[in-house]
Amino acid sequence: MTETGTVFIKDGKRYYMPKKQVQSEMAYKSGMQYKGKPIVWKLTDRFGVEIPKGDLYVPQFRENCQHCGSRLICNGCSACGKCE
């Protein structure tokens, strides 16, 4: 998960951020993310037949997710209600 941590120092200034959501947003804004080359998987069922791309999981993101520092590694929204 990409977060800054509770205490984050940038350009000599110290920031205190106790909430995980704020830490994640600040990580996004500070450019701490790195997007490498995409990983291509060949997924098969238990019989060895390749699973069509249309049948694979597609992550769903809410508006709150647009500025999240963890978006690059996130599996999408679980509709837990924490961000509403």
Buried (B, 14 or more C-beta within 10 A) or exposed (E): EBBBEEEBEEEEEEBEBEEBBBBBBBBBEBEBBEEEEEEEEEEEEEEEEEEEEEEEEEEEEEEEBEBBBBBEEBEEEEEEEEEE
